[in-house]
């Protein structure tokens, strides 16, 4: 996990490993003021190591942060 803070935003980078052998890398921009986030990029690696970058049209934009999600944890930890 890597986190950068600036001007009311938190940029979070992290990965999720699944039991099926896939790895997903996420980059999101959390707005501390609006309690929402925008996905900046998501890449999924299958069990053979092949990468699939999610198209921009499929990424979340200005989505509300739901309680108990990883975005909620980052917001509570890093927003002042």
ChimeraX attribute file (.defattr): number of C-alpha atoms within 10 A of each C-alpha:
attribute: neighborCount
match mode: 1-to-1
recipient: residues
	/A:1	9
	/A:2	9
	/A:3	14
	/A:4	11
	/A:5	15
	/A:6	8
	/A:7	7
	/A:8	13
	/A:9	21
	/A:10	22
	/A:11	20
	/A:12	22
	/A:13	17
	/A:14	14
	/A:15	15
	/A:16	10
	/A:17	11
	/A:18	11
	/A:19	6
	/A:20	8
	/A:21	11
	/A:22	16
	/A:23	18
	/A:24	17
	/A:25	16
	/A:26	17
	/A:27	19
	/A:28	22
	/A:29	22
	/A:30	28
	/A:31	20
	/A:32	19
	/A:33	11
	/A:34	13
	/A:35	18
	/A:36	18
	/A:37	23
	/A:38	18
	/A:39	19
	/A:40	16
	/A:41	18
	/A:42	20
	/A:43	16
	/A:44	18
	/A:45	16
	/A:46	15
	/A:47	12
	/A:48	8
	/A:49	11
	/A:50	9
	/A:51	14
	/A:52	12
	/A:53	12
	/A:54	12
	/A:55	10
	/A:56	12
	/A:57	7
	/A:58	10
	/A:59	14
	/A:60	14
	/A:61	15
	/A:62	14
	/A:63	14
	/A:64	16
	/A:65	19
	/A:66	12
	/A:67	9
	/A:68	8
	/A:69	10
	/A:70	13
	/A:71	21
	/A:72	17
	/A:73	13
	/A:74	16
	/A:75	22
	/A:76	12
	/A:77	10
	/A:78	17
	/A:79	16
	/A:80	10
